[in-house]
Amino acid sequence: MYLIFRCDCGRALYAKESVATRKCVCGKTLKVKERRIFKSVESVEDASYTIQQMQEENYGKTGFFTADSIKFHRRF
């Protein structure tokens, strides 16, 4: 079983139910049992998909872009 929760920075994370702590990419170490659990899923694939959906709700479409598709505005 995997638990889905959020860090204080807003990033959605998942951890196995048996894990005590999880470190976010922002650097904060979170105690899983003290977090508000949004959802629990059976597989890591389901957890990953759920995280992607939650991140898209907050930050819009996620993904990678090629360098030629990004327009830069230089300020000097």
MODELLER restraints for C-alpha pairs under 7 A, 6 or more apart:
rsr = mdl.restraints
at = mdl.atoms
rsr.add(forms.Gaussian(group=physical.xy_distance, feature=features.Distance(at['CA:1:A'], at['CA:16:A']), mean=6.07, stdev=0.5))
rsr.add(forms.Gaussian(group=physical.xy_distance, feature=features.Distance(at['CA:1:A'], at['CA:17:A']), mean=5.67, stdev=0.5))
rsr.add(forms.Gaussian(group=physical.xy_distance, feature=features.Distance(at['CA:1:A'], at['CA:40:A']), mean=6.62, stdev=0.5))
rsr.add(forms.Gaussian(group=physical.xy_distance, feature=features.Distance(at['CA:1:A'], at['CA:41:A']), mean=5.75, stdev=0.5))
rsr.add(forms.Gaussian(group=physical.xy_distance, feature=features.Distance(at['CA:1:A'], at['CA:42:A']), mean=4.63, stdev=0.5))
rsr.add(forms.Gaussian(group=physical.xy_distance, feature=features.Distance(at['CA:1:A'], at['CA:43:A']), mean=6.66, stdev=0.5))
rsr.add(forms.Gaussian(group=physical.xy_distance, feature=features.Distance(at['CA:2:A'], at['CA:14:A']), mean=6.38, stdev=0.5))
rsr.add(forms.Gaussian(group=physical.xy_distance, feature=features.Distance(at['CA:2:A'], at['CA:15:A']), mean=5.48, stdev=0.5))
rsr.add(forms.Gaussian(group=physical.xy_distance, feature=features.Distance(at['CA:2:A'], at['CA:16:A']), mean=4.45, stdev=0.5))
rsr.add(forms.Gaussian(group=physical.xy_distance, feature=features.Distance(at['CA:2:A'], at['CA:17:A']), mean=5.42, stdev=0.5))
rsr.add(forms.Gaussian(group=physical.xy_distance, feature=features.Distance(at['CA:2:A'], at['CA:40:A']), mean=5.49, stdev=0.5))
rsr.add(forms.Gaussian(group=physical.xy_distance, feature=features.Distance(at['CA:2:A'], at['CA:41:A']), mean=5.30, stdev=0.5))
rsr.add(forms.Gaussian(group=physical.xy_distance, feature=features.Distance(at['CA:2:A'], at['CA:42:A']), mean=6.12, stdev=0.5))
rsr.add(forms.Gaussian(group=physical.xy_distance, feature=features.Distance(at['CA:2:A'], at['CA:43:A']), mean=6.83, stdev=0.5))
rsr.add(forms.Gaussian(group=physical.xy_distance, feature=features.Distance(at['CA:2:A'], at['CA:44:A']), mean=6.97, stdev=0.5))
rsr.add(forms.Gaussian(group=physical.xy_distance, feature=features.Distance(at['CA:2:A'], at['CA:47:A']), mean=6.59, stdev=0.5))
rsr.add(forms.Gaussian(group=physical.xy_distance, feature=features.Distance(at['CA:3:A'], at['CA:14:A']), mean=5.39, stdev=0.5))
rsr.add(forms.Gaussian(group=physical.xy_distance, feature=features.Distance(at['CA:3:A'], at['CA:15:A']), mean=5.46, stdev=0.5))
rsr.add(forms.Gaussian(group=physical.xy_distance, feature=features.Distance(at['CA:3:A'], at['CA:16:A']), mean=6.22, stdev=0.5))
rsr.add(forms.Gaussian(group=physical.xy_distance, feature=features.Distance(at['CA:3:A'], at['CA:17:A']), mean=5.99, stdev=0.5))
rsr.add(forms.Gaussian(group=physical.xy_distance, feature=features.Distance(at['CA:3:A'], at['CA:37:A']), mean=6.41, stdev=0.5))
rsr.add(forms.Gaussian(group=physical.xy_distance, feature=features.Distance(at['CA:3:A'], at['CA:39:A']), mean=6.09, stdev=0.5))
rsr.add(forms.Gaussian(group=physical.xy_distance, feature=features.Distance(at['CA:3:A'], at['CA:40:A']), mean=4.52, stdev=0.5))
rsr.add(forms.Gaussian(group=physical.xy_distance, feature=features.Distance(at['CA:3:A'], at['CA:41:A']), mean=6.66, stdev=0.5))
rsr.add(forms.Gaussian(group=physical.xy_distance, feature=features.Distance(at['CA:4:A'], at['CA:13:A']), mean=5.81, stdev=0.5))
rsr.add(forms.Gaussian(group=physical.xy_distance, feature=features.Distance(at['CA:4:A'], at['CA:14:A']), mean=4.50, stdev=0.5))
rsr.add(forms.Gaussian(group=physical.xy_distance, feature=features.Distance(at['CA:4:A'], at['CA:15:A']), mean=6.92, stdev=0.5))
rsr.add(forms.Gaussian(group=physical.xy_distance, feature=features.Distance(at['CA:4:A'], at['CA:37:A']), mean=5.79, stdev=0.5))
rsr.add(forms.Gaussian(group=physical.xy_distance, feature=features.Distance(at['CA:4:A'], at['CA:38:A']), mean=5.59, stdev=0.5))
rsr.add(forms.Gaussian(group=physical.xy_distance, feature=features.Distance(at['CA:4:A'], at['CA:39:A']), mean=5.18, stdev=0.5))
rsr.add(forms.Gaussian(group=physical.xy_distance, feature=features.Distance(at['CA:4:A'], at['CA:40:A']), mean=5.96, stdev=0.5))
rsr.add(forms.Gaussian(group=physical.xy_distance, feature=features.Distance(at['CA:5:A'], at['CA:12:A']), mean=5.79, stdev=0.5))
rsr.add(forms.Gaussian(group=physical.xy_distance, feature=features.Distance(at['CA:5:A'], at['CA:13:A']), mean=5.46, stdev=0.5))
rsr.add(forms.Gaussian(group=physical.xy_distance, feature=features.Distance(at['CA:5:A'], at['CA:14:A']), mean=6.22, stdev=0.5))
rsr.add(forms.Gaussian(group=physical.xy_distance, feature=features.Distance(at['CA:5:A'], at['CA:35:A']), mean=6.59, stdev=0.5))
rsr.add(forms.Gaussian(group=physical.xy_distance, feature=features.Distance(at['CA:5:A'], at['CA:36:A']), mean=6.15, stdev=0.5))
rsr.add(forms.Gaussian(group=physical.xy_distance, feature=features.Distance(at['CA:5:A'], at['CA:37:A']), mean=4.94, stdev=0.5))
rsr.add(forms.Gaussian(group=physical.xy_distance, feature=features.Distance(at['CA:5:A'], at['CA:38:A']), mean=5.53, stdev=0.5))
rsr.add(forms.Gaussian(group=physical.xy_distance, feature=features.Distance(at['CA:6:A'], at['CA:12:A']), mean=4.36, stdev=0.5))
rsr.add(forms.Gaussian(group=physical.xy_distance, feature=features.Distance(at['CA:6:A'], at['CA:13:A']), mean=5.71, stdev=0.5))
rsr.add(forms.Gaussian(group=physical.xy_distance, feature=features.Distance(at['CA:7:A'], at['CA:24:A']), mean=6.88, stdev=0.5))
rsr.add(forms.Gaussian(group=physical.xy_distance, feature=features.Distance(at['CA:12:A'], at['CA:51:A']), mean=5.82, stdev=0.5))
rsr.add(forms.Gaussian(group=physical.xy_distance, feature=features.Distance(at['CA:12:A'], at['CA:54:A']), mean=6.63, stdev=0.5))
rsr.add(forms.Gaussian(group=physical.xy_distance, feature=features.Distance(at['CA:12:A'], at['CA:55:A']), mean=6.50, stdev=0.5))
rsr.add(forms.Gaussian(group=physical.xy_distance, feature=features.Distance(at['CA:13:A'], at['CA:51:A']), mean=6.59, stdev=0.5))
rsr.add(forms.Gaussian(group=physical.xy_distance, feature=features.Distance(at['CA:14:A'], at['CA:47:A']), mean=6.54, stdev=0.5))
rsr.add(forms.Gaussian(group=physical.xy_distance, feature=features.Distance(at['CA:15:A'], at['CA:22:A']), mean=6.86, stdev=0.5))
rsr.add(forms.Gaussian(group=physical.xy_distance, feature=features.Distance(at['CA:20:A'], at['CA:31:A']), mean=5.92, stdev=0.5))
rsr.add(forms.Gaussian(group=physical.xy_distance, feature=features.Distance(at['CA:20:A'], at['CA:32:A']), mean=5.69, stdev=0.5))
rsr.add(forms.Gaussian(group=physical.xy_distance, feature=features.Distance(at['CA:20:A'], at['CA:33:A']), mean=6.92, stdev=0.5))
rsr.add(forms.Gaussian(group=physical.xy_distance, feature=features.Distance(at['CA:21:A'], at['CA:29:A']), mean=6.63, stdev=0.5))
rsr.add(forms.Gaussian(group=physical.xy_distance, feature=features.Distance(at['CA:21:A'], at['CA:30:A']), mean=5.42, stdev=0.5))
rsr.add(forms.Gaussian(group=physical.xy_distance, feature=features.Distance(at['CA:21:A'], at['CA:31:A']), mean=4.49, stdev=0.5))
rsr.add(forms.Gaussian(group=physical.xy_distance, feature=features.Distance(at['CA:21:A'], at['CA:32:A']), mean=5.40, stdev=0.5))
rsr.add(forms.Gaussian(group=physical.xy_distance, feature=features.Distance(at['CA:22:A'], at['CA:29:A']), mean=5.78, stdev=0.5))
rsr.add(forms.Gaussian(group=physical.xy_distance, feature=features.Distance(at['CA:22:A'], at['CA:30:A']), mean=5.30, stdev=0.5))
rsr.add(forms.Gaussian(group=physical.xy_distance, feature=features.Distance(at['CA:22:A'], at['CA:31:A']), mean=6.61, stdev=0.5))
rsr.add(forms.Gaussian(group=physical.xy_distance, feature=features.Distance(at['CA:22:A'], at['CA:32:A']), mean=6.64, stdev=0.5))
rsr.add(forms.Gaussian(group=physical.xy_distance, feature=features.Distance(at['CA:23:A'], at['CA:29:A']), mean=4.32, stdev=0.5))
rsr.add(forms.Gaussian(group=physical.xy_distance, feature=features.Distance(at['CA:23:A'], at['CA:30:A']), mean=6.05, stdev=0.5))
rsr.add(forms.Gaussian(group=physical.xy_distance, feature=features.Distance(at['CA:41:A'], at['CA:47:A']), mean=6.12, stdev=0.5))
rsr.add(forms.Gaussian(group=physical.xy_distance, feature=features.Distance(at['CA:56:A'], at['CA:62:A']), mean=6.31, stdev=0.5))
